[in-house]
């Protein structure tokens, strides 16, 4: 059983670690794709199922089941119930579940079940079979992040109770590049939350690229934040992001530095007009209306933005922050970007009688 029949065939049967590849020589099963089954010499038969079609399991009965990536199944609870009811052959029916431990109800229930034996494996445990360049890239990109702990370390990372964002909320609205709006974006901005001080120990400079689609939805396109850069260094990173994404405006928080922030950005050759914004409320208060846009399904992350998402999931109502680092600089830049694109209002023309 996989999320789809295509995945069951490509990964579980024909993949590099699939049933056909790992069978001892001379004992390979015969795969019959049209019938969705594998047949072994001793008469054993395995059938392929899709979590997208839970009703297929009704009426079937089995000795054993192998379920892959159950944490991403749609209809997971219905599928699991139908599967359990058909595991009634032989003296000891059993299920093997291989999955990334995402904090979804089915995985939580399995981990809490005393009948379930749990084994864990990290990406590094398989390092002998993986390119070093891949391991280096995963460490550089996802090391120390919530997503890295989940995907690379095999740890189930629970959401922070009461946080404005949750991993499930972000995941529900995520899109891939291929599914982005076909028509040009109505607006693209780069938002920057400059650090108060410089140096390697300074807070990161949050730099987020976001767009307003022709469909009225917001799209978070990139996290170009930099750590430990000089004012000229982070300003050049902002200029590069604005150029790469053809941004129409740069939104810069000016609470710390005032007009000097605009001067540094202009000296770095920023190719777009600069709008300075000043915070009159705390980070969490500014973030709450933006979090509401996510709840409405109107904001989408394009691909993975792990460090930004870790910060979002650490923001609490009332001003608390329990995410990585001392300050949610990436999250603050995102809030400025989406506020500009989706929440800022322009004064309406008025006619007044004299």
Secondary structure, DSSP 8 states (H G I E B T S, - for coil): -BSSHHHIIIIIISSTTSHHHHS-TT---EEEGGGTEEE-TTS-EEE--BGGGGGGGTT--BSEEEEESGGG-TTHHHHHHHHHHHB-SSSS-EEEEE------HHHHHHHH-TT-------GGGGGGGS-HHHHHHHHHHHTTSHHHHHHTT-------TTBS--HHHHHHT-B-GGGS-SS--SEEEEEEE--SS-STTS--BEEEEEEE-TTS-EEEEEE--BSS--HHHHHHHHHHHHHHTT-SEEEEE-TTTTHHHHHHHHHTT-SSEEEEE--SS-HHHHHHHHHHHHHTT-EEEBS--HHHHHHHTTBBGGG-B-SSSSS-HHHHHHHHHHIIIII-----------
